[in-house]
Amino acid sequence: MTDNALRSVSIERAGQGRFTATNARGGTLTFGTGSDTDFTPVELLLAALGGCSAVDVEVATTRHAEPTAFTVTASGDKVEDESGNRMTDLAVTFHVTFPEGPEGDRSRAILPRAMKSSHDRLCTVSRTVEAGTPVTTKVSPDA
């Protein structure tokens, strides 16, 4: 693995039940426990899942025509049982329309293939979830 492969965000507590994630480029995103309008971590997971595929599909389909509508819905069921909390039945649904004409026809023809390619090999988020990648937790030595 090279330094170019490493991805990270830092997360700081911003108040009771509120946190701010900062990426390496300085972008920030506030999230929380769901007691207000902020996204929860589970909603961020769904946004990452749908967003990753949306980016892949948008790049492939808009080469020919600009969509007249492009909405992606990511959903799943939260399960709490003896195995612990987790999400099941994850689904990413595309609602995309293109204008009539040859360019729109090309984009419509590409759409299913782009969705499959994103799911099967391009989307790092869904590929990681499906692979079941282990997560480690540790305490920093300077804490």
Rosetta constraint file for C-alpha pairs under 8 A:
AtomPair CA 1 CA 5 HARMONIC 6.23 0.50
AtomPair CA 1 CA 6 HARMONIC 7.92 0.50
AtomPair CA 2 CA 6 HARMONIC 7.18 0.50
AtomPair CA 8 CA 23 HARMONIC 6.73 0.50
AtomPair CA 8 CA 24 HARMONIC 7.14 0.50
AtomPair CA 9 CA 21 HARMONIC 6.21 0.50
AtomPair CA 9 CA 22 HARMONIC 5.47 0.50
AtomPair CA 9 CA 23 HARMONIC 4.62 0.50
AtomPair CA 9 CA 24 HARMONIC 6.69 0.50
AtomPair CA 10 CA 21 HARMONIC 5.52 0.50
AtomPair CA 10 CA 22 HARMONIC 5.32 0.50
AtomPair CA 10 CA 23 HARMONIC 6.65 0.50
AtomPair CA 11 CA 19 HARMONIC 6.48 0.50
AtomPair CA 11 CA 20 HARMONIC 5.50 0.50
AtomPair CA 11 CA 21 HARMONIC 4.31 0.50
AtomPair CA 11 CA 22 HARMONIC 6.41 0.50
AtomPair CA 12 CA 19 HARMONIC 5.52 0.50
AtomPair CA 12 CA 20 HARMONIC 5.33 0.50
AtomPair CA 12 CA 21 HARMONIC 6.52 0.50
AtomPair CA 13 CA 17 HARMONIC 7.90 0.50
AtomPair CA 13 CA 18 HARMONIC 6.16 0.50
AtomPair CA 13 CA 19 HARMONIC 4.45 0.50
AtomPair CA 13 CA 20 HARMONIC 6.47 0.50
AtomPair CA 14 CA 18 HARMONIC 5.25 0.50
AtomPair CA 14 CA 19 HARMONIC 4.79 0.50
AtomPair CA 14 CA 20 HARMONIC 6.17 0.50
AtomPair CA 15 CA 19 HARMONIC 6.92 0.50
AtomPair CA 17 CA 32 HARMONIC 5.31 0.50
AtomPair CA 17 CA 33 HARMONIC 5.49 0.50
AtomPair CA 18 CA 30 HARMONIC 7.01 0.50
AtomPair CA 18 CA 31 HARMONIC 5.80 0.50
AtomPair CA 18 CA 32 HARMONIC 4.31 0.50
AtomPair CA 18 CA 33 HARMONIC 6.91 0.50
AtomPair CA 19 CA 30 HARMONIC 5.59 0.50
AtomPair CA 19 CA 31 HARMONIC 5.40 0.50
AtomPair CA 19 CA 32 HARMONIC 5.92 0.50
AtomPair CA 20 CA 28 HARMONIC 6.46 0.50
AtomPair CA 20 CA 29 HARMONIC 5.53 0.50
AtomPair CA 20 CA 30 HARMONIC 4.30 0.50
AtomPair CA 20 CA 31 HARMONIC 6.34 0.50
AtomPair CA 21 CA 28 HARMONIC 5.50 0.50
AtomPair CA 21 CA 29 HARMONIC 5.22 0.50
AtomPair CA 21 CA 30 HARMONIC 6.29 0.50
AtomPair CA 21 CA 31 HARMONIC 7.88 0.50
AtomPair CA 22 CA 26 HARMONIC 5.94 0.50
AtomPair CA 22 CA 27 HARMONIC 5.55 0.50
AtomPair CA 22 CA 28 HARMONIC 4.52 0.50
AtomPair CA 22 CA 29 HARMONIC 6.68 0.50
AtomPair CA 23 CA 27 HARMONIC 5.41 0.50
AtomPair CA 23 CA 28 HARMONIC 6.60 0.50
AtomPair CA 30 CA 38 HARMONIC 6.77 0.50
AtomPair CA 30 CA 39 HARMONIC 7.65 0.50
AtomPair CA 31 CA 38 HARMONIC 5.01 0.50
AtomPair CA 31 CA 39 HARMONIC 4.97 0.50
AtomPair CA 31 CA 40 HARMONIC 5.73 0.50
AtomPair CA 31 CA 41 HARMONIC 7.05 0.50
AtomPair CA 32 CA 36 HARMONIC 7.84 0.50
AtomPair CA 32 CA 38 HARMONIC 5.77 0.50
AtomPair CA 32 CA 39 HARMONIC 6.17 0.50
AtomPair CA 32 CA 40 HARMONIC 5.19 0.50
AtomPair CA 32 CA 41 HARMONIC 7.22 0.50
AtomPair CA 33 CA 38 HARMONIC 7.86 0.50
AtomPair CA 33 CA 39 HARMONIC 7.76 0.50
AtomPair CA 33 CA 40 HARMONIC 5.44 0.50
AtomPair CA 33 CA 41 HARMONIC 7.73 0.50
AtomPair CA 34 CA 38 HARMONIC 6.38 0.50
AtomPair CA 34 CA 39 HARMONIC 6.54 0.50
AtomPair CA 34 CA 40 HARMONIC 5.44 0.50
AtomPair CA 39 CA 43 HARMONIC 5.74 0.50
AtomPair CA 39 CA 44 HARMONIC 6.36 0.50
AtomPair CA 40 CA 44 HARMONIC 6.25 0.50
AtomPair CA 41 CA 45 HARMONIC 6.26 0.50
AtomPair CA 42 CA 46 HARMONIC 6.38 0.50
AtomPair CA 43 CA 47 HARMONIC 6.05 0.50
AtomPair CA 44 CA 48 HARMONIC 5.99 0.50
AtomPair CA 45 CA 49 HARMONIC 6.12 0.50
AtomPair CA 46 CA 50 HARMONIC 6.13 0.50
AtomPair CA 46 CA 74 HARMONIC 5.45 0.50
AtomPair CA 46 CA 75 HARMONIC 6.46 0.50
AtomPair CA 46 CA 76 HARMONIC 7.95 0.50
AtomPair CA 47 CA 51 HARMONIC 5.52 0.50
AtomPair CA 47 CA 74 HARMONIC 6.74 0.50
AtomPair CA 48 CA 52 HARMONIC 5.76 0.50
AtomPair CA 48 CA 125 HARMONIC 6.66 0.50
AtomPair CA 49 CA 53 HARMONIC 6.74 0.50
AtomPair CA 49 CA 74 HARMONIC 6.83 0.50
AtomPair CA 49 CA 92 HARMONIC 7.50 0.50
AtomPair CA 49 CA 125 HARMONIC 5.63 0.50
AtomPair CA 49 CA 126 HARMONIC 5.84 0.50
AtomPair CA 50 CA 54 HARMONIC 6.02 0.50
AtomPair CA 50 CA 72 HARMONIC 6.23 0.50
AtomPair CA 50 CA 73 HARMONIC 6.51 0.50
AtomPair CA 50 CA 74 HARMONIC 5.15 0.50
AtomPair CA 50 CA 92 HARMONIC 5.79 0.50
AtomPair CA 51 CA 55 HARMONIC 6.15 0.50
AtomPair CA 51 CA 72 HARMONIC 7.67 0.50
AtomPair CA 52 CA 56 HARMONIC 6.54 0.50
AtomPair CA 52 CA 123 HARMONIC 5.58 0.50
AtomPair CA 52 CA 124 HARMONIC 7.28 0.50
AtomPair CA 52 CA 125 HARMONIC 6.51 0.50
AtomPair CA 52 CA 126 HARMONIC 7.91 0.50
AtomPair CA 53 CA 57 HARMONIC 6.06 0.50
AtomPair CA 53 CA 115 HARMONIC 7.11 0.50
AtomPair CA 53 CA 118 HARMONIC 5.67 0.50
AtomPair CA 53 CA 119 HARMONIC 7.10 0.50
AtomPair CA 53 CA 123 HARMONIC 5.74 0.50
AtomPair CA 54 CA 58 HARMONIC 5.85 0.50
AtomPair CA 54 CA 72 HARMONIC 6.66 0.50
AtomPair CA 55 CA 59 HARMONIC 6.20 0.50
AtomPair CA 56 CA 60 HARMONIC 6.53 0.50
AtomPair CA 56 CA 114 HARMONIC 7.22 0.50
AtomPair CA 56 CA 115 HARMONIC 7.83 0.50
AtomPair CA 56 CA 118 HARMONIC 5.95 0.50
AtomPair CA 56 CA 122 HARMONIC 7.21 0.50
AtomPair CA 56 CA 123 HARMONIC 7.13 0.50
AtomPair CA 57 CA 61 HARMONIC 6.03 0.50
AtomPair CA 57 CA 111 HARMONIC 6.96 0.50
AtomPair CA 57 CA 114 HARMONIC 5.29 0.50
AtomPair CA 57 CA 115 HARMONIC 5.96 0.50
AtomPair CA 57 CA 118 HARMONIC 6.99 0.50
AtomPair CA 58 CA 62 HARMONIC 5.73 0.50
AtomPair CA 59 CA 63 HARMONIC 6.85 0.50
AtomPair CA 60 CA 110 HARMONIC 7.32 0.50
AtomPair CA 60 CA 111 HARMONIC 7.83 0.50
AtomPair CA 60 CA 114 HARMONIC 6.26 0.50
AtomPair CA 61 CA 65 HARMONIC 7.06 0.50
AtomPair CA 61 CA 107 HARMONIC 4.88 0.50
AtomPair CA 61 CA 108 HARMONIC 7.61 0.50
AtomPair CA 61 CA 110 HARMONIC 6.13 0.50
AtomPair CA 61 CA 111 HARMONIC 6.20 0.50
AtomPair CA 61 CA 114 HARMONIC 7.40 0.50
AtomPair CA 62 CA 66 HARMONIC 5.25 0.50
AtomPair CA 62 CA 67 HARMONIC 6.97 0.50
AtomPair CA 62 CA 107 HARMONIC 6.79 0.50
AtomPair CA 63 CA 107 HARMONIC 7.75 0.50
AtomPair CA 64 CA 103 HARMONIC 5.20 0.50
AtomPair CA 64 CA 104 HARMONIC 6.95 0.50
AtomPair CA 64 CA 106 HARMONIC 6.56 0.50
AtomPair CA 64 CA 107 HARMONIC 5.90 0.50
AtomPair CA 65 CA 98 HARMONIC 6.78 0.50
AtomPair CA 65 CA 99 HARMONIC 7.42 0.50
AtomPair CA 65 CA 103 HARMONIC 5.28 0.50
AtomPair CA 65 CA 104 HARMONIC 5.36 0.50
AtomPair CA 65 CA 106 HARMONIC 7.87 0.50
AtomPair CA 65 CA 107 HARMONIC 6.17 0.50
AtomPair CA 66 CA 98 HARMONIC 6.73 0.50
AtomPair CA 66 CA 99 HARMONIC 7.75 0.50
AtomPair CA 66 CA 104 HARMONIC 7.91 0.50
AtomPair CA 67 CA 96 HARMONIC 6.82 0.50
AtomPair CA 67 CA 97 HARMONIC 5.66 0.50
AtomPair CA 67 CA 98 HARMONIC 4.47 0.50
AtomPair CA 67 CA 99 HARMONIC 6.80 0.50
AtomPair CA 67 CA 104 HARMONIC 7.96 0.50
AtomPair CA 68 CA 96 HARMONIC 7.63 0.50
AtomPair CA 68 CA 97 HARMONIC 5.60 0.50
AtomPair CA 68 CA 98 HARMONIC 5.34 0.50
AtomPair CA 68 CA 99 HARMONIC 6.37 0.50
AtomPair CA 69 CA 95 HARMONIC 7.26 0.50
AtomPair CA 69 CA 96 HARMONIC 5.34 0.50
AtomPair CA 69 CA 97 HARMONIC 5.20 0.50
AtomPair CA 69 CA 98 HARMONIC 7.14 0.50
AtomPair CA 70 CA 94 HARMONIC 7.47 0.50
AtomPair CA 70 CA 95 HARMONIC 5.88 0.50
AtomPair CA 70 CA 96 HARMONIC 4.51 0.50
AtomPair CA 70 CA 97 HARMONIC 6.73 0.50
AtomPair CA 71 CA 94 HARMONIC 6.09 0.50
AtomPair CA 71 CA 95 HARMONIC 5.12 0.50
AtomPair CA 71 CA 96 HARMONIC 6.34 0.50
AtomPair CA 72 CA 92 HARMONIC 6.81 0.50
AtomPair CA 72 CA 93 HARMONIC 5.61 0.50
AtomPair CA 72 CA 94 HARMONIC 4.62 0.50
AtomPair CA 72 CA 95 HARMONIC 6.11 0.50
AtomPair CA 73 CA 91 HARMONIC 7.97 0.50
AtomPair CA 73 CA 92 HARMONIC 5.70 0.50
AtomPair CA 73 CA 93 HARMONIC 5.14 0.50
AtomPair CA 73 CA 94 HARMONIC 6.58 0.50
AtomPair CA 74 CA 90 HARMONIC 7.25 0.50
AtomPair CA 74 CA 91 HARMONIC 5.64 0.50
AtomPair CA 74 CA 92 HARMONIC 4.47 0.50
AtomPair CA 74 CA 93 HARMONIC 6.43 0.50
AtomPair CA 75 CA 89 HARMONIC 7.83 0.50
AtomPair CA 75 CA 90 HARMONIC 5.65 0.50
AtomPair CA 75 CA 91 HARMONIC 5.36 0.50
AtomPair CA 75 CA 92 HARMONIC 6.64 0.50
AtomPair CA 76 CA 87 HARMONIC 6.15 0.50
AtomPair CA 76 CA 88 HARMONIC 5.72 0.50
AtomPair CA 76 CA 89 HARMONIC 5.08 0.50
AtomPair CA 76 CA 90 HARMONIC 4.29 0.50
AtomPair CA 76 CA 91 HARMONIC 6.27 0.50
AtomPair CA 77 CA 87 HARMONIC 5.47 0.50
AtomPair CA 77 CA 88 HARMONIC 5.21 0.50
AtomPair CA 77 CA 89 HARMONIC 6.07 0.50
AtomPair CA 77 CA 90 HARMONIC 7.21 0.50
AtomPair CA 78 CA 85 HARMONIC 7.12 0.50
AtomPair CA 78 CA 86 HARMONIC 5.83 0.50
AtomPair CA 78 CA 87 HARMONIC 4.57 0.50
AtomPair CA 78 CA 88 HARMONIC 6.44 0.50
AtomPair CA 79 CA 84 HARMONIC 7.90 0.50
AtomPair CA 79 CA 85 HARMONIC 5.64 0.50
AtomPair CA 79 CA 86 HARMONIC 5.43 0.50
AtomPair CA 79 CA 87 HARMONIC 5.93 0.50
AtomPair CA 79 CA 88 HARMONIC 6.93 0.50
AtomPair CA 80 CA 84 HARMONIC 5.65 0.50
AtomPair CA 80 CA 85 HARMONIC 4.47 0.50
AtomPair CA 80 CA 86 HARMONIC 6.73 0.50
AtomPair CA 81 CA 85 HARMONIC 6.60 0.50
AtomPair CA 97 CA 108 HARMONIC 7.66 0.50
AtomPair CA 98 CA 104 HARMONIC 4.99 0.50
AtomPair CA 98 CA 105 HARMONIC 7.65 0.50
AtomPair CA 98 CA 107 HARMONIC 7.04 0.50
AtomPair CA 98 CA 108 HARMONIC 6.80 0.50
AtomPair CA 99 CA 103 HARMONIC 7.85 0.50
AtomPair CA 99 CA 104 HARMONIC 5.07 0.50
AtomPair CA 100 CA 104 HARMONIC 5.50 0.50
AtomPair CA 100 CA 105 HARMONIC 6.92 0.50
AtomPair CA 101 CA 105 HARMONIC 6.07 0.50
AtomPair CA 102 CA 106 HARMONIC 6.24 0.50
AtomPair CA 103 CA 107 HARMONIC 6.42 0.50
AtomPair CA 104 CA 108 HARMONIC 6.08 0.50
AtomPair CA 105 CA 109 HARMONIC 6.13 0.50
AtomPair CA 106 CA 110 HARMONIC 6.25 0.50
AtomPair CA 107 CA 111 HARMONIC 6.15 0.50
AtomPair CA 108 CA 112 HARMONIC 7.82 0.50
AtomPair CA 109 CA 113 HARMONIC 7.79 0.50
AtomPair CA 110 CA 114 HARMONIC 5.97 0.50
AtomPair CA 111 CA 115 HARMONIC 6.16 0.50
AtomPair CA 112 CA 116 HARMONIC 6.22 0.50
AtomPair CA 113 CA 117 HARMONIC 6.04 0.50
AtomPair CA 114 CA 118 HARMONIC 6.08 0.50
AtomPair CA 115 CA 119 HARMONIC 6.22 0.50
AtomPair CA 116 CA 120 HARMONIC 5.86 0.50
AtomPair CA 117 CA 121 HARMONIC 5.80 0.50
AtomPair CA 117 CA 122 HARMONIC 6.25 0.50
AtomPair CA 118 CA 122 HARMONIC 4.47 0.50
AtomPair CA 118 CA 123 HARMONIC 5.05 0.50
AtomPair CA 119 CA 123 HARMONIC 6.00 0.50
AtomPair CA 119 CA 126 HARMONIC 6.67 0.50
AtomPair CA 119 CA 127 HARMONIC 7.14 0.50
AtomPair CA 120 CA 127 HARMONIC 7.33 0.50
AtomPair CA 121 CA 127 HARMONIC 6.86 0.50
AtomPair CA 122 CA 127 HARMONIC 7.72 0.50
AtomPair CA 123 CA 127 HARMONIC 6.04 0.50
AtomPair CA 124 CA 128 HARMONIC 5.92 0.50
AtomPair CA 125 CA 129 HARMONIC 6.27 0.50
AtomPair CA 126 CA 130 HARMONIC 6.01 0.50
AtomPair CA 127 CA 131 HARMONIC 6.00 0.50
AtomPair CA 128 CA 132 HARMONIC 6.29 0.50
AtomPair CA 128 CA 133 HARMONIC 5.96 0.50
AtomPair CA 129 CA 133 HARMONIC 6.80 0.50
AtomPair CA 139 CA 143 HARMONIC 6.95 0.50
